């Protein structure tokens, strides 16, 4: 098996202002499944085609935003190697015991990224009872509901020190830069990082404030699924940011919309396959509009300003 | 019968009336502004999370929903500094933009 090191972005915990409204949004509208509730009132959710225990956690708070994002790595040995290499790189690194705040999750290493975000790395996760079938498997055990996302896909983070963060993600975690936007001074404005054959598992934009969330993204089957999701958004007056449209970067088809606490969600389909021998695709900052919103060919006002 | 109220928007030093629009009492004033195709206030998430549509209420009664404390402190809220996506009018209102 050639895929090793980081496998994918597999866990994210976000803050919501109103849990009931958040559950209606993420379960009834998007179509995630509630897996369990923690003793402190957080709710763990997953998409139907994910094997692991859960991938999204909602926490009631008085601000919106992201608590941390998590990546699954190949095995415990890889995790220990990453822990050592992270410390050598000079980033703060905390060890979180198995089955503490995340039910079903093994030991996690929490890295404080220079961007101001917390990145959790883990290797061991219990399989969900509600995962895909593995013996004479049907395409799904029960038909997907709502927008029918197959899995959590990626996130776009806004934060400080992009250069140092990118150095860590590529040199220590071995991720590749599939695409980037380069500013006139030669520094990157944004990088699309991949650990897999997806065109991105995590994107990070250089921003004056640390630790901000631009969006979390769920994978849909195809363009027609995006159309069905748009129908749901219109029917239930979900706050849409932009779309349906396509990204020039990754070529993915997309809608950006907001949850009832103002966290931006994305549904995403398509996108090319990436392999580690592919060169990085580079966009000039002057072409950012087309890179982000291919059909509109310009950014909307909210893209650079509106974060949680 | 759902009541409808006039919302008057002033610039940040309250010297200039930018315009007015009507808002239903069960509607937030940001979305009412968008429906009226006006662009006085910047539109972001419309859900109380991003803080971009912050305004000051000069006068008028309103109800409100949760707003992120990252953008609106308790003190702000008591002084009528609110997110326009989170307030619904109960009377005609005058609001102003913030600098």
Interface residues (C-beta under 8 A of the other chain):
Chain A: X17 X18 X62 X63 X64 X65 X239 X241 X258 X259 X260 X261 X262 X263 X264 X301 X302 X305 X306 X307 X308
Chain B: X42 X43 X44 X45 X46 X47 X48 X49 X50 X52 X65 X66 X67 X68 X69 X70
